[in-house]
Amino acid sequence: MVCYLTVSVTAQAKRTAVGSSLVRPLRVWVRSPAREGKANDEVLLVLSKRLRLPRKFLSILQGETSKVKRIGISGISCDELEARLAMGEGEK
């Protein structure tokens, strides 16, 4: 099963963080620049840590060069995805 998550990314931010799971699209701030896929790699790494999933279970399906991205997430049910996003609230 694959779940989908839409995220809005701010590259070259002062901090790396994931916003509230109640807001869609989910906000993600990364320190990496939006060049050569560096920000995309950091987005997937940050989300994999937040979701406690291996990085290989996440992929960018749409928006490689856009601020808004659609992420495909496997290895977890959609209900569990929402629960893990909410559980990580407040973590930096």
C-alpha positions in Angstrom: 0.0 0.0 0.0 1.2 3.5 -0.8 0.1 6.6 1.0 0.4 10.1 -0.4 1.5 13.2 1.4 1.6 16.7 -0.1 4.3 19.0 1.4 5.2 22.6 1.0 9.0 23.0 1.2 11.0 26.1 2.3 14.6 25.6 1.3 17.6 27.4 2.8 15.6 27.9 6.0 17.3 28.9 9.3 16.2 25.6 10.8 15.1 22.2 9.8 11.6 21.4 11.0 8.2 19.8 10.1 5.1 21.9 10.7 1.8 20.9 12.3 0.2 17.7 11.0 -3.2 19.5 11.1 -2.3 21.9 8.3 -2.2 20.8 4.7 -0.1 20.9 2.7 2.3 19.8 5.5 5.1 22.5 5.9 8.7 21.3 5.8 11.7 23.7 6.4 15.2 22.5 5.3 18.6 24.2 5.5 19.8 22.8 2.2 19.6 24.9 -1.0 17.1 24.0 -3.7 19.9 23.0 -6.1 21.0 19.7 -7.4 18.3 17.9 -5.4 19.9 18.7 -2.1 16.7 20.1 -0.6 14.7 17.2 -1.9 17.1 14.7 -0.3 16.8 16.6 3.1 13.0 16.7 2.9 12.9 12.9 2.5 15.4 12.4 5.3 13.5 14.7 7.7 10.2 13.0 6.9 11.7 9.5 7.3 13.0 10.5 10.7 9.6 12.0 11.7 7.8 8.9 10.5 10.4 6.4 11.9 10.7 4.7 8.5 13.7 3.9 6.4 14.4 6.6 3.8 14.0 4.0 1.0 10.2 3.9 1.7 9.7 7.5 0.7 9.9 9.0 -2.8 9.0 12.3 -4.5 6.3 11.5 -7.1 5.5 15.0 -8.2 7.2 18.4 -7.8 10.9 17.6 -8.0 11.6 21.2 -9.0 8.6 22.8 -7.2 8.0 24.1 -3.7 4.9 21.8 -3.4 5.7 18.1 -3.6 3.7 14.9 -3.6 5.5 12.2 -1.5 4.7 8.5 -1.9 5.2 6.6 1.4 5.2 2.8 1.5 5.6 0.3 4.4 2.9 1.9 6.5 -0.9 2.3 6.5 -2.4 5.7 5.9 -3.9 5.7 9.4 -0.5 5.0 10.9 1.0 7.7 8.8 -1.3 10.3 10.3 -0.7 9.0 13.8 3.1 9.2 13.4 2.9 12.7 12.0 0.8 13.8 14.9 3.0 11.9 17.4 6.0 13.8 16.3 4.5 17.3 17.0 6.8 19.7 18.7 10.0 17.8 17.8 12.8 19.9 16.2 
